[in-house]
């Protein structure tokens, strides 16, 4: 019986998605990411790598896509004033 060796495809280009929203749960490698935007709530395929974490967003790679998720910010002018 001949054994076949599985090797990852190096030249496969992934879709790059830039969006504004917030992760609903902490990102964990090996789990799906849950993202909430203003109009949608959705899940991604399994997270393979967290590439960058910053104050204003996060960049991570899933099985199919590289996400640039920019966090939603609420301007101080739109806040509610309380007495």
PDB file of N, CA, C and O in Angstrom:
ATOM      1  N   UNK A   1       0.844  -1.181   0.000  1.00  0.00           N
ATOM      2  CA  UNK A   1       0.000   0.000   0.000  1.00  0.00           C
ATOM      3  C   UNK A   1       0.890   1.245   0.000  1.00  0.00           C
ATOM      4  O   UNK A   1       1.764   1.399   0.852  1.00  0.00           O
ATOM      5  N   UNK A   2       0.657   2.101  -0.940  1.00  0.00           N
ATOM      6  CA  UNK A   2       1.461   3.308  -1.078  1.00  0.00           C
ATOM      7  C   UNK A   2       0.896   4.429  -0.211  1.00  0.00           C
ATOM      8  O   UNK A   2      -0.309   4.682  -0.222  1.00  0.00           O
ATOM      9  N   UNK A   3       1.764   5.096   0.536  1.00  0.00           N
ATOM     10  CA  UNK A   3       1.325   6.214   1.379  1.00  0.00           C
ATOM     11  C   UNK A   3       1.467   7.521   0.617  1.00  0.00           C
ATOM     12  O   UNK A   3       2.459   7.759  -0.071  1.00  0.00           O
ATOM     13  N   UNK A   4       0.460   8.350   0.755  1.00  0.00           N
ATOM     14  CA  UNK A   4       0.498   9.673   0.136  1.00  0.00           C
ATOM     15  C   UNK A   4       0.754  10.698   1.219  1.00  0.00           C
ATOM     16  O   UNK A   4       0.247  10.602   2.337  1.00  0.00           O
ATOM     17  N   UNK A   5       1.533  11.654   0.861  1.00  0.00           N
ATOM     18  CA  UNK A   5       1.884  12.702   1.813  1.00  0.00           C
ATOM     19  C   UNK A   5       1.036  13.933   1.521  1.00  0.00           C
ATOM     20  O   UNK A   5       0.995  14.415   0.389  1.00  0.00           O
ATOM     21  N   UNK A   6       0.367  14.433   2.542  1.00  0.00           N
ATOM     22  CA  UNK A   6      -0.435  15.641   2.367  1.00  0.00           C
ATOM     23  C   UNK A   6       0.425  16.852   2.697  1.00  0.00           C
ATOM     24  O   UNK A   6       1.052  16.921   3.754  1.00  0.00           O
ATOM     25  N   UNK A   7       0.440  17.789   1.785  1.00  0.00           N
ATOM     26  CA  UNK A   7       1.191  19.017   1.995  1.00  0.00           C
ATOM     27  C   UNK A   7       0.260  20.203   1.802  1.00  0.00           C
ATOM     28  O   UNK A   7      -0.587  20.187   0.908  1.00  0.00           O
ATOM     29  N   UNK A   8       0.411  21.243   2.640  1.00  0.00           N
ATOM     30  CA  UNK A   8      -0.445  22.415   2.473  1.00  0.00           C
ATOM     31  C   UNK A   8      -0.151  23.128   1.161  1.00  0.00           C
ATOM     32  O   UNK A   8       0.989  23.155   0.695  1.00  0.00           O
ATOM     33  N   UNK A   9      -1.180  23.694   0.582  1.00  0.00           N
ATOM     34  CA  UNK A   9      -1.019  24.456  -0.648  1.00  0.00           C
ATOM     35  C   UNK A   9      -0.474  25.835  -0.306  1.00  0.00           C
ATOM     36  O   UNK A   9      -1.102  26.583   0.444  1.00  0.00           O
ATOM     37  N   UNK A  10       0.666  26.168  -0.839  1.00  0.00           N
ATOM     38  CA  UNK A  10       1.316  27.433  -0.515  1.00  0.00           C
ATOM     39  C   UNK A  10       0.822  28.592  -1.367  1.00  0.00           C
ATOM     40  O   UNK A  10       0.864  29.739  -0.922  1.00  0.00           O
ATOM     41  N   UNK A  11       0.360  28.322  -2.570  1.00  0.00           N
ATOM     42  CA  UNK A  11       0.008  29.390  -3.492  1.00  0.00           C
ATOM     43  C   UNK A  11      -1.485  29.706  -3.532  1.00  0.00           C
ATOM     44  O   UNK A  11      -1.937  30.401  -4.442  1.00  0.00           O
ATOM     45  N   UNK A  12      -2.248  29.219  -2.579  1.00  0.00           N
ATOM     46  CA  UNK A  12      -3.677  29.496  -2.556  1.00  0.00           C
ATOM     47  C   UNK A  12      -3.876  30.893  -1.966  1.00  0.00           C
ATOM     48  O   UNK A  12      -3.460  31.168  -0.840  1.00  0.00           O
ATOM     49  N   UNK A  13      -4.521  31.771  -2.745  1.00  0.00           N
ATOM     50  CA  UNK A  13      -4.763  33.131  -2.262  1.00  0.00           C
ATOM     51  C   UNK A  13      -6.105  33.169  -1.550  1.00  0.00           C
ATOM     52  O   UNK A  13      -7.113  32.682  -2.063  1.00  0.00           O
ATOM     53  N   UNK A  14      -6.101  33.752  -0.372  1.00  0.00           N
ATOM     54  CA  UNK A  14      -7.329  33.866   0.407  1.00  0.00           C
ATOM     55  C   UNK A  14      -7.968  35.228   0.166  1.00  0.00           C
ATOM     56  O   UNK A  14      -7.292  36.211  -0.137  1.00  0.00           O
ATOM     57  N   UNK A  15      -9.267  35.254   0.308  1.00  0.00           N
ATOM     58  CA  UNK A  15     -10.007  36.503   0.218  1.00  0.00           C
ATOM     59  C   UNK A  15      -9.639  37.373   1.409  1.00  0.00           C
ATOM     60  O   UNK A  15      -9.512  36.870   2.525  1.00  0.00           O
ATOM     61  N   UNK A  16      -9.467  38.670   1.187  1.00  0.00           N
ATOM     62  CA  UNK A  16      -9.195  39.612   2.275  1.00  0.00           C
ATOM     63  C   UNK A  16     -10.443  40.461   2.472  1.00  0.00           C
ATOM     64  O   UNK A  16     -10.924  41.105   1.540  1.00  0.00           O
ATOM     65  N   UNK A  17     -10.957  40.454   3.692  1.00  0.00           N
ATOM     66  CA  UNK A  17     -12.179  41.188   4.023  1.00  0.00           C
ATOM     67  C   UNK A  17     -11.840  42.226   5.087  1.00  0.00           C
ATOM     68  O   UNK A  17     -11.305  41.891   6.144  1.00  0.00           O
ATOM     69  N   UNK A  18     -12.155  43.491   4.800  1.00  0.00           N
ATOM     70  CA  UNK A  18     -12.007  44.569   5.781  1.00  0.00           C
ATOM     71  C   UNK A  18     -13.406  45.010   6.170  1.00  0.00           C
ATOM     72  O   UNK A  18     -14.224  45.336   5.309  1.00  0.00           O
ATOM     73  N   UNK A  19     -13.680  45.021   7.467  1.00  0.00           N
ATOM     74  CA  UNK A  19     -15.022  45.373   7.931  1.00  0.00           C
ATOM     75  C   UNK A  19     -14.960  46.030   9.296  1.00  0.00           C
ATOM     76  O   UNK A  19     -13.948  45.964   9.994  1.00  0.00           O
ATOM     77  N   UNK A  20     -16.062  46.665   9.662  1.00  0.00           N
ATOM     78  CA  UNK A  20     -16.186  47.295  10.972  1.00  0.00           C
ATOM     79  C   UNK A  20     -17.184  46.507  11.786  1.00  0.00           C
ATOM     80  O   UNK A  20     -18.279  46.205  11.310  1.00  0.00           O
ATOM     81  N   UNK A  21     -16.818  46.171  13.006  1.00  0.00           N
ATOM     82  CA  UNK A  21     -17.687  45.410  13.884  1.00  0.00           C
ATOM     83  C   UNK A  21     -16.951  45.045  15.159  1.00  0.00           C
ATOM     84  O   UNK A  21     -15.891  45.596  15.458  1.00  0.00           O
ATOM     85  N   UNK A  22     -17.519  44.116  15.905  1.00  0.00           N
ATOM     86  CA  UNK A  22     -16.890  43.655  17.136  1.00  0.00           C
ATOM     87  C   UNK A  22     -17.026  42.141  17.246  1.00  0.00           C
ATOM     88  O   UNK A  22     -18.054  41.576  16.873  1.00  0.00           O
ATOM     89  N   UNK A  23     -15.989  41.487  17.758  1.00  0.00           N
ATOM     90  CA  UNK A  23     -16.135  40.054  18.002  1.00  0.00           C
ATOM     91  C   UNK A  23     -17.064  39.844  19.196  1.00  0.00           C
ATOM     92  O   UNK A  23     -16.927  40.517  20.218  1.00  0.00           O
ATOM     93  N   UNK A  24     -17.999  38.920  19.070  1.00  0.00           N
ATOM     94  CA  UNK A  24     -18.941  38.681  20.162  1.00  0.00           C
ATOM     95  C   UNK A  24     -18.334  37.827  21.261  1.00  0.00           C
ATOM     96  O   UNK A  24     -18.750  37.906  22.417  1.00  0.00           O
ATOM     97  N   UNK A  25     -17.364  37.020  20.908  1.00  0.00           N
ATOM     98  CA  UNK A  25     -16.647  36.188  21.873  1.00  0.00           C
ATOM     99  C   UNK A  25     -15.157  36.401  21.647  1.00  0.00           C
ATOM    100  O   UNK A  25     -14.761  36.846  20.570  1.00  0.00           O
ATOM    101  N   UNK A  26     -14.327  36.096  22.629  1.00  0.00           N
ATOM    102  CA  UNK A  26     -12.889  36.198  22.381  1.00  0.00           C
ATOM    103  C   UNK A  26     -12.464  35.258  21.246  1.00  0.00           C
ATOM    104  O   UNK A  26     -12.970  34.141  21.137  1.00  0.00           O
ATOM    105  N   UNK A  27     -11.547  35.712  20.418  1.00  0.00           N
ATOM    106  CA  UNK A  27     -11.051  34.861  19.333  1.00  0.00           C
ATOM    107  C   UNK A  27     -10.159  33.777  19.913  1.00  0.00           C
ATOM    108  O   UNK A  27      -9.314  34.033  20.770  1.00  0.00           O
ATOM    109  N   UNK A  28     -10.367  32.557  19.424  1.00  0.00           N
ATOM    110  CA  UNK A  28      -9.539  31.441  19.854  1.00  0.00           C
ATOM    111  C   UNK A  28      -9.150  30.632  18.630  1.00  0.00           C
ATOM    112  O   UNK A  28      -9.989  30.328  17.783  1.00  0.00           O
ATOM    113  N   UNK A  29      -7.889  30.291  18.544  1.00  0.00           N
ATOM    114  CA  UNK A  29      -7.420  29.458  17.442  1.00  0.00           C
ATOM    115  C   UNK A  29      -8.094  28.094  17.549  1.00  0.00           C
ATOM    116  O   UNK A  29      -8.151  27.497  18.624  1.00  0.00           O
ATOM    117  N   UNK A  30      -8.604  27.613  16.414  1.00  0.00           N
ATOM    118  CA  UNK A  30      -9.288  26.327  16.376  1.00  0.00           C
ATOM    119  C   UNK A  30     -10.788  26.426  16.547  1.00  0.00           C
ATOM    120  O   UNK A  30     -11.489  25.418  16.470  1.00  0.00           O
ATOM    121  N   UNK A  31     -11.300  27.650  16.783  1.00  0.00           N
ATOM    122  CA  UNK A  31     -12.742  27.862  16.932  1.00  0.00           C
ATOM    123  C   UNK A  31     -13.219  28.890  15.908  1.00  0.00           C
ATOM    124  O   UNK A  31     -12.423  29.659  15.369  1.00  0.00           O
ATOM    125  N   UNK A  32     -14.502  28.896  15.652  1.00  0.00           N
ATOM    126  CA  UNK A  32     -15.089  29.890  14.756  1.00  0.00           C
ATOM    127  C   UNK A  32     -15.136  31.241  15.458  1.00  0.00           C
ATOM    128  O   UNK A  32     -15.276  31.308  16.679  1.00  0.00           O
ATOM    129  N   UNK A  33     -15.018  32.314  14.686  1.00  0.00           N
ATOM    130  CA  UNK A  33     -15.167  33.664  15.218  1.00  0.00           C
ATOM    131  C   UNK A  33     -16.618  34.098  15.018  1.00  0.00           C
ATOM    132  O   UNK A  33     -17.208  33.827  13.973  1.00  0.00           O
ATOM    133  N   UNK A  34     -17.188  34.764  16.005  1.00  0.00           N
ATOM    134  CA  UNK A  34     -18.541  35.323  15.920  1.00  0.00           C
ATOM    135  C   UNK A  34     -18.402  36.824  15.877  1.00  0.00           C
ATOM    136  O   UNK A  34     -17.862  37.429  16.803  1.00  0.00           O
ATOM    137  N   UNK A  35     -18.887  37.433  14.805  1.00  0.00           N
ATOM    138  CA  UNK A  35     -18.716  38.876  14.589  1.00  0.00           C
ATOM    139  C   UNK A  35     -20.076  39.556  14.502  1.00  0.00           C
ATOM    140  O   UNK A  35     -20.993  39.076  13.835  1.00  0.00           O
ATOM    141  N   UNK A  36     -20.179  40.697  15.200  1.00  0.00           N
ATOM    142  CA  UNK A  36     -21.406  41.490  15.162  1.00  0.00           C
ATOM    143  C   UNK A  36     -21.084  42.814  14.487  1.00  0.00           C
ATOM    144  O   UNK A  36     -20.166  43.524  14.898  1.00  0.00           O
ATOM    145  N   UNK A  37     -21.850  43.143  13.442  1.00  0.00           N
ATOM    146  CA  UNK A  37     -21.743  44.439  12.795  1.00  0.00           C
ATOM    147  C   UNK A  37     -23.037  45.201  13.088  1.00  0.00           C
ATOM    148  O   UNK A  37     -23.892  44.711  13.826  1.00  0.00           O
ATOM    149  N   UNK A  38     -23.181  46.378  12.522  1.00  0.00           N
ATOM    150  CA  UNK A  38     -24.406  47.151  12.766  1.00  0.00           C
ATOM    151  C   UNK A  38     -25.658  46.436  12.283  1.00  0.00           C
ATOM    152  O   UNK A  38     -26.719  46.554  12.896  1.00  0.00           O
ATOM    153  N   UNK A  39     -25.538  45.691  11.177  1.00  0.00           N
ATOM    154  CA  UNK A  39     -26.720  45.097  10.562  1.00  0.00           C
ATOM    155  C   UNK A  39     -26.716  43.580  10.521  1.00  0.00           C
ATOM    156  O   UNK A  39     -27.703  42.979  10.098  1.00  0.00           O
ATOM    157  N   UNK A  40     -25.627  42.941  10.951  1.00  0.00           N
ATOM    158  CA  UNK A  40     -25.530  41.497  10.842  1.00  0.00           C
ATOM    159  C   UNK A  40     -24.847  40.888  12.049  1.00  0.00           C
ATOM    160  O   UNK A  40     -24.150  41.558  12.810  1.00  0.00           O
ATOM    161  N   UNK A  41     -25.073  39.592  12.195  1.00  0.00           N
ATOM    162  CA  UNK A  41     -24.368  38.792  13.177  1.00  0.00           C
ATOM    163  C   UNK A  41     -24.009  37.507  12.457  1.00  0.00           C
ATOM    164  O   UNK A  41     -24.903  36.801  11.991  1.00  0.00           O
ATOM    165  N   UNK A  42     -22.737  37.184  12.353  1.00  0.00           N
ATOM    166  CA  UNK A  42     -22.371  35.988  11.601  1.00  0.00           C
ATOM    167  C   UNK A  42     -21.148  35.306  12.201  1.00  0.00           C
ATOM    168  O   UNK A  42     -20.461  35.854  13.064  1.00  0.00           O
ATOM    169  N   UNK A  43     -20.900  34.092  11.714  1.00  0.00           N
ATOM    170  CA  UNK A  43     -19.756  33.316  12.152  1.00  0.00           C
ATOM    171  C   UNK A  43     -18.817  33.074  10.977  1.00  0.00           C
ATOM    172  O   UNK A  43     -19.247  33.060   9.823  1.00  0.00           O
ATOM    173  N   UNK A  44     -17.554  32.886  11.269  1.00  0.00           N
ATOM    174  CA  UNK A  44     -16.563  32.605  10.245  1.00  0.00           C
ATOM    175  C   UNK A  44     -16.200  31.121  10.302  1.00  0.00           C
ATOM    176  O   UNK A  44     -16.681  30.385  11.164  1.00  0.00           O
ATOM    177  N   UNK A  45     -15.356  30.700   9.383  1.00  0.00           N
ATOM    178  CA  UNK A  45     -14.797  29.357   9.489  1.00  0.00           C
ATOM    179  C   UNK A  45     -13.752  29.371  10.616  1.00  0.00           C
ATOM    180  O   UNK A  45     -13.528  30.409  11.239  1.00  0.00           O
ATOM    181  N   UNK A  46     -13.130  28.250  10.870  1.00  0.00           N
ATOM    182  CA  UNK A  46     -12.210  28.103  11.991  1.00  0.00           C
ATOM    183  C   UNK A  46     -11.027  29.076  11.900  1.00  0.00           C
ATOM    184  O   UNK A  46     -10.428  29.242  10.837  1.00  0.00           O
ATOM    185  N   UNK A  47     -10.705  29.708  13.020  1.00  0.00           N
ATOM    186  CA  UNK A  47      -9.579  30.641  13.094  1.00  0.00           C
ATOM    187  C   UNK A  47      -8.280  29.835  13.105  1.00  0.00           C
ATOM    188  O   UNK A  47      -8.085  28.954  13.942  1.00  0.00           O
ATOM    189  N   UNK A  48      -7.390  30.159  12.154  1.00  0.00           N
ATOM    190  CA  UNK A  48      -6.099  29.479  12.066  1.00  0.00           C
ATOM    191  C   UNK A  48      -4.989  30.257  12.750  1.00  0.00           C
ATOM    192  O   UNK A  48      -4.099  29.677  13.373  1.00  0.00           O
ATOM    193  N   UNK A  49      -5.053  31.604  12.625  1.00  0.00           N
ATOM    194  CA  UNK A  49      -3.974  32.423  13.144  1.00  0.00           C
ATOM    195  C   UNK A  49      -4.490  33.813  13.487  1.00  0.00           C
ATOM    196  O   UNK A  49      -5.266  34.393  12.727  1.00  0.00           O
ATOM    197  N   UNK A  50      -4.065  34.351  14.625  1.00  0.00           N
ATOM    198  CA  UNK A  50      -4.334  35.749  14.974  1.00  0.00           C
ATOM    199  C   UNK A  50      -3.066  36.502  14.605  1.00  0.00           C
ATOM    200  O   UNK A  50      -2.008  36.307  15.203  1.00  0.00           O
ATOM    201  N   UNK A  51      -3.196  37.364  13.608  1.00  0.00           N
ATOM    202  CA  UNK A  51      -2.025  37.998  13.013  1.00  0.00           C
ATOM    203  C   UNK A  51      -1.619  39.305  13.681  1.00  0.00           C
ATOM    204  O   UNK A  51      -0.431  39.612  13.785  1.00  0.00           O
ATOM    205  N   UNK A  52      -2.609  40.076  14.133  1.00  0.00           N
ATOM    206  CA  UNK A  52      -2.317  41.381  14.713  1.00  0.00           C
ATOM    207  C   UNK A  52      -3.455  41.794  15.632  1.00  0.00           C
ATOM    208  O   UNK A  52      -4.628  41.619  15.304  1.00  0.00           O
ATOM    209  N   UNK A  53      -3.096  42.344  16.789  1.00  0.00           N
ATOM    210  CA  UNK A  53      -4.093  42.857  17.728  1.00  0.00           C
ATOM    211  C   UNK A  53      -3.706  44.293  18.050  1.00  0.00           C
ATOM    212  O   UNK A  53      -2.567  44.561  18.433  1.00  0.00           O
ATOM    213  N   UNK A  54      -4.654  45.218  17.897  1.00  0.00           N
ATOM    214  CA  UNK A  54      -4.410  46.630  18.171  1.00  0.00           C
ATOM    215  C   UNK A  54      -5.607  47.207  18.911  1.00  0.00           C
ATOM    216  O   UNK A  54      -6.636  46.545  19.051  1.00  0.00           O
ATOM    217  N   UNK A  55      -5.470  48.440  19.382  1.00  0.00           N
ATOM    218  CA  UNK A  55      -6.569  49.097  20.097  1.00  0.00           C
ATOM    219  C   UNK A  55      -7.783  49.298  19.210  1.00  0.00           C
ATOM    220  O   UNK A  55      -8.917  49.238  19.685  1.00  0.00           O
ATOM    221  N   UNK A  56      -7.556  49.537  17.924  1.00  0.00           N
ATOM    222  CA  UNK A  56      -8.664  49.862  17.027  1.00  0.00           C
ATOM    223  C   UNK A  56      -9.135  48.681  16.178  1.00  0.00           C
ATOM    224  O   UNK A  56     -10.037  48.839  15.355  1.00  0.00           O
ATOM    225  N   UNK A  57      -8.536  47.491  16.366  1.00  0.00           N
ATOM    226  CA  UNK A  57      -9.004  46.354  15.585  1.00  0.00           C
ATOM    227  C   UNK A  57      -8.124  45.132  15.718  1.00  0.00           C
ATOM    228  O   UNK A  57      -7.190  45.097  16.519  1.00  0.00           O
ATOM    229  N   UNK A  58      -8.442  44.129  14.914  1.00  0.00           N
ATOM    230  CA  UNK A  58      -7.722  42.861  14.957  1.00  0.00           C
ATOM    231  C   UNK A  58      -7.644  42.295  13.543  1.00  0.00           C
ATOM    232  O   UNK A  58      -8.555  42.486  12.738  1.00  0.00           O
ATOM    233  N   UNK A  59      -6.564  41.606  13.251  1.00  0.00           N
ATOM    234  CA  UNK A  59      -6.387  40.956  11.958  1.00  0.00           C
ATOM    235  C   UNK A  59      -6.189  39.472  12.241  1.00  0.00           C
ATOM    236  O   UNK A  59      -5.321  39.095  13.029  1.00  0.00           O
ATOM    237  N   UNK A  60      -7.005  38.623  11.588  1.00  0.00           N
ATOM    238  CA  UNK A  60      -6.883  37.192  11.811  1.00  0.00           C
ATOM    239  C   UNK A  60      -7.190  36.419  10.539  1.00  0.00           C
ATOM    240  O   UNK A  60      -7.838  36.923   9.621  1.00  0.00           O
ATOM    241  N   UNK A  61      -6.707  35.183  10.510  1.00  0.00           N
ATOM    242  CA  UNK A  61      -6.849  34.329   9.340  1.00  0.00           C
ATOM    243  C   UNK A  61      -7.716  33.129   9.688  1.00  0.00           C
ATOM    244  O   UNK A  61      -7.533  32.493  10.726  1.00  0.00           O
ATOM    245  N   UNK A  62      -8.670  32.826   8.798  1.00  0.00           N
ATOM    246  CA  UNK A  62      -9.494  31.630   8.942  1.00  0.00           C
ATOM    247  C   UNK A  62      -9.140  30.668   7.802  1.00  0.00           C
ATOM    248  O   UNK A  62      -8.230  30.935   7.017  1.00  0.00           O
ATOM    249  N   UNK A  63      -9.845  29.581   7.723  1.00  0.00           N
ATOM    250  CA  UNK A  63      -9.585  28.599   6.665  1.00  0.00           C
ATOM    251  C   UNK A  63      -9.731  29.208   5.276  1.00  0.00           C
ATOM    252  O   UNK A  63      -9.006  28.833   4.354  1.00  0.00           O
ATOM    253  N   UNK A  64     -10.662  30.143   5.121  1.00  0.00           N
ATOM    254  CA  UNK A  64     -10.984  30.678   3.803  1.00  0.00           C
ATOM    255  C   UNK A  64     -10.598  32.138   3.576  1.00  0.00           C
ATOM    256  O   UNK A  64     -10.466  32.566   2.429  1.00  0.00           O
ATOM    257  N   UNK A  65     -10.416  32.910   4.652  1.00  0.00           N
ATOM    258  CA  UNK A  65     -10.369  34.368   4.528  1.00  0.00           C
ATOM    259  C   UNK A  65      -9.376  34.971   5.512  1.00  0.00           C
ATOM    260  O   UNK A  65      -9.094  34.391   6.561  1.00  0.00           O
ATOM    261  N   UNK A  66      -8.849  36.141   5.163  1.00  0.00           N
ATOM    262  CA  UNK A  66      -8.095  36.974   6.103  1.00  0.00           C
ATOM    263  C   UNK A  66      -8.976  38.173   6.420  1.00  0.00           C
ATOM    264  O   UNK A  66      -9.381  38.910   5.521  1.00  0.00           O
ATOM    265  N   UNK A  67      -9.272  38.364   7.697  1.00  0.00           N
ATOM    266  CA  UNK A  67     -10.153  39.439   8.148  1.00  0.00           C
ATOM    267  C   UNK A  67      -9.350  40.571   8.772  1.00  0.00           C
ATOM    268  O   UNK A  67      -8.441  40.337   9.568  1.00  0.00           O
ATOM    269  N   UNK A  68      -9.697  41.805   8.400  1.00  0.00           N
ATOM    270  CA  UNK A  68      -9.229  43.020   9.062  1.00  0.00           C
ATOM    271  C   UNK A  68     -10.486  43.579   9.730  1.00  0.00           C
ATOM    272  O   UNK A  68     -11.290  44.243   9.078  1.00  0.00           O
ATOM    273  N   UNK A  69     -10.654  43.319  10.999  1.00  0.00           N
ATOM    274  CA  UNK A  69     -11.847  43.746  11.722  1.00  0.00           C
ATOM    275  C   UNK A  69     -11.522  45.012  12.497  1.00  0.00           C
ATOM    276  O   UNK A  69     -10.738  44.994  13.445  1.00  0.00           O
ATOM    277  N   UNK A  70     -12.137  46.109  12.079  1.00  0.00           N
ATOM    278  CA  UNK A  70     -11.970  47.387  12.778  1.00  0.00           C
ATOM    279  C   UNK A  70     -13.108  47.526  13.770  1.00  0.00           C
ATOM    280  O   UNK A  70     -14.273  47.327  13.424  1.00  0.00           O
ATOM    281  N   UNK A  71     -12.771  47.867  14.996  1.00  0.00           N
ATOM    282  CA  UNK A  71     -13.789  47.984  16.036  1.00  0.00           C
ATOM    283  C   UNK A  71     -14.669  49.197  15.800  1.00  0.00           C
ATOM    284  O   UNK A  71     -14.198  50.252  15.373  1.00  0.00           O
ATOM    285  N   UNK A  72     -15.956  49.032  16.085  1.00  0.00           N
ATOM    286  CA  UNK A  72     -16.882  50.154  16.001  1.00  0.00           C
ATOM    287  C   UNK A  72     -16.592  51.100  17.155  1.00  0.00           C
ATOM    288  O   UNK A  72     -16.379  50.668  18.288  1.00  0.00           O
ATOM    289  N   UNK A  73     -16.585  52.372  16.860  1.00  0.00           N
ATOM    290  CA  UNK A  73     -16.388  53.372  17.910  1.00  0.00           C
ATOM    291  C   UNK A  73     -17.612  54.265  17.963  1.00  0.00           C
ATOM    292  O   UNK A  73     -18.234  54.560  16.942  1.00  0.00           O
ATOM    293  N   UNK A  74     -17.942  54.685  19.158  1.00  0.00           N
ATOM    294  CA  UNK A  74     -19.077  55.581  19.364  1.00  0.00           C
ATOM    295  C   UNK A  74     -18.502  56.948  19.704  1.00  0.00           C
ATOM    296  O   UNK A  74     -17.753  57.091  20.671  1.00  0.00           O
ATOM    297  N   UNK A  75     -18.850  57.942  18.916  1.00  0.00           N
ATOM    298  CA  UNK A  75     -18.317  59.271  19.152  1.00  0.00           C
ATOM    299  C   UNK A  75     -18.892  59.849  20.438  1.00  0.00           C
ATOM    300  O   UNK A  75     -20.020  59.538  20.821  1.00  0.00           O
ATOM    301  N   UNK A  76     -18.106  60.692  21.100  1.00  0.00           N
ATOM    302  CA  UNK A  76     -18.544  61.314  22.353  1.00  0.00           C
ATOM    303  C   UNK A  76     -19.744  62.219  22.133  1.00  0.00           C
ATOM    304  O   UNK A  76     -20.544  62.411  23.049  1.00  0.00           O
ATOM    305  N   UNK A  77     -19.885  62.780  20.935  1.00  0.00           N
ATOM    306  CA  UNK A  77     -20.991  63.689  20.639  1.00  0.00           C
ATOM    307  C   UNK A  77     -22.335  62.978  20.596  1.00  0.00           C
ATOM    308  O   UNK A  77     -23.367  63.605  20.833  1.00  0.00           O
ATOM    309  N   UNK A  78     -22.345  61.684  20.298  1.00  0.00           N
ATOM    310  CA  UNK A  78     -23.608  60.974  20.208  1.00  0.00           C
ATOM    311  C   UNK A  78     -24.024  60.347  21.536  1.00  0.00           C
ATOM    312  O   UNK A  78     -25.056  59.680  21.601  1.00  0.00           O
ATOM    313  N   UNK A  79     -23.255  60.546  22.572  1.00  0.00           N
ATOM    314  CA  UNK A  79     -23.563  59.973  23.873  1.00  0.00           C
ATOM    315  C   UNK A  79     -24.782  60.643  24.515  1.00  0.00           C
ATOM    316  O   UNK A  79     -25.171  61.749  24.140  1.00  0.00           O
ATOM    317  N   UNK A  80     -25.359  59.965  25.466  1.00  0.00           N
ATOM    318  CA  UNK A  80     -26.516  60.487  26.189  1.00  0.00           C
ATOM    319  C   UNK A  80     -26.026  61.179  27.445  1.00  0.00           C
ATOM    320  O   UNK A  80     -25.202  60.643  28.187  1.00  0.00           O
ATOM    321  N   UNK A  81     -26.544  62.379  27.673  1.00  0.00           N
ATOM    322  CA  UNK A  81     -26.154  63.107  28.862  1.00  0.00           C
ATOM    323  C   UNK A  81     -27.134  62.808  29.989  1.00  0.00           C
ATOM    324  O   UNK A  81     -28.346  62.775  29.774  1.00  0.00           O
ATOM    325  N   UNK A  82     -26.618  62.597  31.165  1.00  0.00           N
ATOM    326  CA  UNK A  82     -27.461  62.311  32.331  1.00  0.00           C
ATOM    327  C   UNK A  82     -27.283  63.422  33.360  1.00  0.00           C
ATOM    328  O   UNK A  82     -26.211  64.011  33.497  1.00  0.00           O
ATOM    329  N   UNK A  83     -28.362  63.684  34.070  1.00  0.00           N
ATOM    330  CA  UNK A  83     -28.302  64.733  35.101  1.00  0.00           C
ATOM    331  C   UNK A  83     -28.033  64.119  36.457  1.00  0.00           C
ATOM    332  O   UNK A  83     -27.946  64.836  37.453  1.00  0.00           O
TER     333      UNK A  83
END
